[in-house]
Amino acid sequence: METMVKYPLVEIFGRPVTAYALCVVVSLALGLLMLWREQKKRQMKTETAEIFALLALPLGLIGARAFYCLARISFYLEIGAVNMLRLWDGGYALWGAVGGAALAAVLTAKITKQKISSLLDALAAPAALTIALCRLSEFFSGEGIGMYVENEAFWRFPFAVSNEWGEWYWSIFLLEGAAALVIFLVLTLKRNGKPGDHAKLFLLLYSTAQILLESLRRDNFLRWLFVRVSQLTAVLVLAGLMIAAVIRWLQLPKEKRMSALKMALCWGIFLICIGISIWMEFAIDKSAVIPVWACYCIMAVCCVGIGCTSYQIVLKNAKQ
C-alpha cells in the first residue's frame, strides 16, 4: 500500500465511480447505521433515523458543495457561476457537510416533534465515526497529504504515501482519521451530561483538532488569500459556542455561575493561544529562526489550551 489508488473502479450512468467515492458511501452508511442504534438506545421515535437520512444526504451534499464554491467564489465567477452546479466535477468541503447535516437534524426534530438537542446528541458519535472513515478514505483520493518527507527511513506507509512520480509526503489523513476516532471513542464512553452536551463536545473537540491538523496539510486545501478556510471556520465555531455559553452564564443566578475572574481568565488564555497559533502559522512558512517542527509543537500546546478553555466556558460555566 505505498501508492494511492485514484482510478475509477466502474462507471454508473457514464460517470466514473472511484475507490474514494465508494469508501465515502460506505462511511455514510455506517454512520447512519450507528445513528439507528443510538436511536434505539435513547428510545427516540422509530422513524427518526430514516427521516434524517432522507434529509441529510441531499442537504449534506448541497452544504458541502456550497461551502466549497463560496470559499472559491472568485474562481467560479471567473469560469462561470453555472459551473457550481456541476456536482460531478468534484469540489466539496467537510464543514459544509456538517452544516447540512445539522440543518437536517433540526428539520428532523421538528418533523418528529422531538427535542433538537436530543437528536444532535444522538448524532455526535455517528458524525465522528463518519468523519474518521471519510478521512481514512483519502488514501484513495490523493488528498490529506503533508510536507515532502526528507528522511528516506519514512518513505513507507503508514508514515507517508507516494504519488505517481515516486515522491513521498506525510500521510496527514491518517492523523485526521485517528483524531476523529478518538473523538468517537470519547463520545461513546461519555454517557452523562445535560441535553446538547454531546453535540457541543463533538464540535469543541473536532474544531480544536482541526486548527492543528489543517495546518499540516499541503494538498488542495481551501484558502482565502493566506487564511486556511477550515482553520478559520473551526475558530468561528468555537467562538460561537463560547459566546452562546457566556449569554447563558449571564442568565444564571450569581451563586451558580463560574466566577467572573475564571471566565475572564479562560477567555484571555483562549485568545492568547489563538494569537500564538496565528503567529506559528506564519512562522512555518516565513521564519528562518524557529524550526518547522518547533512551530507545530507550539501550535499543538496552544490547541490544548484552546480546547481546555473552550471546554470550561461551554460545558463547565455553572457550579455543580
N, C-alpha and C positions, 0 to 999 in steps of 0.2 A: 504493500500500500504506500508506495513512495511517489506516485503521481496522481494528479487529480483527474477524475473521470468527468468530462464535461460534454460528452457527445449524446445525441438523442438515443433513447432506447427503442421507442416506437413512435409512430405518428397516429394522431387521432384527428379526424376531420382535416387532414392536411397540415396539422400543426405538430411540431416535434414535442415529445414528452421526454424530458431528461431525468437522469437519476436523482438530481436535486429536487425537481418538481415532485417526483414520486415520493421522496422522503418527506417533503413538506406535507403532502396529503396524508401520509401515514401518521405524521406528528399531530396533525389536526384531529384525525380520527381517534388517536389515543387520548388526546386531551378531552375530547367530548365524551369518550367512554369513562374517563375519570370523573367528569362532571356528573354523569349519570349515577355513578357510585356515591358521590358526595350528596347528590340529591336524595338518595335513599337514606344515607346516614343521618342527614339533617331533617328528614321527614318533610321534605318540600313536596309541592304538588307534582304529580306524576308526569305531567306534560311539560315541566319546566325545561328539561334538557332539550327536548325536541323543538320547542318554540325558539329557544335560544340559538340552537344550531341553524334553524331556517333564517334567523335574522343576522346572526354573527358572520356567517360565511360571506354573504354579499356586502354587508356593512364593513367587515374587516378588510375585504378586498378593496372596496372603494376608499376606505380610510387610508390604507397603505399606499394606494396609488396617488390619492390626492395629496398626502403629506410629501411624497417624493416629488411630485410635479411642482408643488408650491416651493419646495426647497430649491428646485432648479428652474424657477419661473422664467428667468431671463433666457435660458436655453430654449425653452418651449415657445416663448414669444418670438424668438429668432427663427426657429424652424417651422413655426405654425402651431397655434394652440390646439388645433384639431388632433395633433399627434398625442395629446394627453389621453385621448380615448382609445388609442391603440394598445390595449391591455396586453396583447400577446407579445409586444416588443419588450416587455420586462420593465423594471424600474419600480420597486416597492420599498417602503420603509416600515420597520417593525413598530416604531412608535405610533404610526398612523393606524396599524392593525390593532394595537392595544386600545386606541381611542375608539375605533369602530366596534370592537368587542364590548367596551364599556357602555357605549350607546345602546348596543343590542341588549345588554343586561338591564339597563334602565327600562327599555321598552318591554322586555320580557316580564320584569317585575310588575309593570303597570298592567299588562295583559292578564297575568295570572293572579293579580291582586295580592302580591307578596311584598315584603319589605325589600327595598333596593339594597340596603346594607347586607341583608342576609344572603342575597343572591351574589353580590360582589365577593363576600367572604367565601362562598362555595366555589367561586371561580378562581380564587387566588392560587391555590396549589395546582389545579389543572393548567392555568396560564403559565406558571413557572415551568411545569413539565413540557408543555408545548414549545416554549421558547428554547429550553435546553435542547430538545430534539432538533428543532429548526437550526439552531446554531451549529450543532454537530453535523448536520446535513450539508453545511457549507463546504465540507471536504469535497463535495462533488460539483461545486459551483465556481471554484477559483477565488472566492471571496473569503474574508476573515483572516487575511494574512498580515504579518507584521513586517518588520525590517528584514533586510537581507542578512542571512546568517554567515558571519565571517569564519567562525570556528568549524572546521570540517568534521569535528567529532560529533556535531549536532546535525549533520546532513543526513537525517533519517527521521522517519515517522516514529513516535508522535511529536517529537520536538519541532519538526519542520516539515514542510511539503514543497515539492519542486514543481516548476512549470515546464512547458514543452521545450524550453531551452536548457533545462537542467540546472536552473538557478533555485537555490533553496531559501525559503522565507519562513520565519517563525509562524507556527500554527496557532494564531490567536483565537480562532473559532473554537478550539478545544478548551481554552481558558474560559471563554464566554459560556460555553456549554456546561462546563464544570461549575461555574459560579451559579448558573440558573438551577442546576441540580441541587446545589447546597441550599439555595433559597427554597426549592421544592421540599427538601427534607425538613427544613426549619418550619415551614408552614404545615407540613403533615404532622409533625410531632407536637406543635403548639395547638392545643385544642381549646384553651380558655381564652377569656377576653370579652370585651364589650362588642356589640354589633358594629361591624365595619372595621374592627381592628386588624383582621387578617388581610383585608384588601389594602389597608394603609401600610401594613408591614411589608407586603409584597412590593408596593410602589417605593417605599423607603429603601429596601434592600436592593432592588433592581436599579433604581436611579443612582444610588451611591456607587454600585459596582460599575455602571456604565461610564461614569466620569473618568475612571482609570482605564477600563478596558477599551473604550472608544479611542482613547489616546494612543493605544498600542497598535491600532490598525493602520495599515499602509495600502489599503485597497481603494476601491471606488466609493469611499465614504462621502456622505453629503456634507457640503460646507457652504457657508455664506462668507465670502472673502476668506479670512483666516480663521473663522469660527466654525468648529465642528457642530453640525446641527443636532446630532444625538446628545452630545455633552450639554449643549445649551438647553435642550428640552428636559434633560434629567434635572438640571439645576432649577428650571422653572417649575417642574413638578414638585420638587422638594420644597421650594419657596411657597408654592401654592398651598401645600399641605400644612406648612408651618404657620402661614398667615391665618388659615382657617382655624388652626388649633389655638392661636392667640385670641381670636374672636370668641371661641368657646370658653377659653380661660377667663376672659374678662367678664363673662356671664356667670361664672361660678361664685358662690359666696367666698369672701376673703379667707375664711378659715379652712376652706377646702382647696384653695389654689396652691400650686407651686409658688414659692416665694418670687417676688419681682426681681430680686437680685439673681437668683438662679436662672430665671427666664432671660434676663439681660446677658448673663454670662454665657448661656448656651448660644444665644444669637451672635454674640461677639466672636466666640470660637468658630461658629459656623461661617461667618463672613470672612474671618481671617484665613480659614482653611480654603475657602473658595478663592480668595485673593492669591494665596500662595500657589494653589493649583494652576491658576491662570499664568502666573509667573513661570512655573515649571513648564507649562505648555509652550511658552515662547522660548524658554531656555533649551528645550530639547532640540530645536532647530537652529537657534541663534547663538547660544552660549558656547564659548570655547573653554570656559573655566570649569563649569560643572559637568561632569561626565553624564552621558545619557542614562546610564544605569542608576546614578545617584538621583537624577531628576525624577525617575519613576519611583524610586524608593520614597522620596519626599512626598510625591503625589499620593502614594499608597497610604502613608501615615496620615496625610490630610483627609483622605477619603474615610479613614477610620474615624477621625474627628468629626467629619460631616455627618457620617452615619449615626454616631453616638449622640451628637447634639440634636439632630433632627428627630431621632427616636425619643429623646427626653421630652422635647416640646410637643410632638404629635401624639405620643402614646402615654406619656407619664406626666402630663401637666396638672394633674389633680392629685392631692394627697390621698393615700389609700386609707 
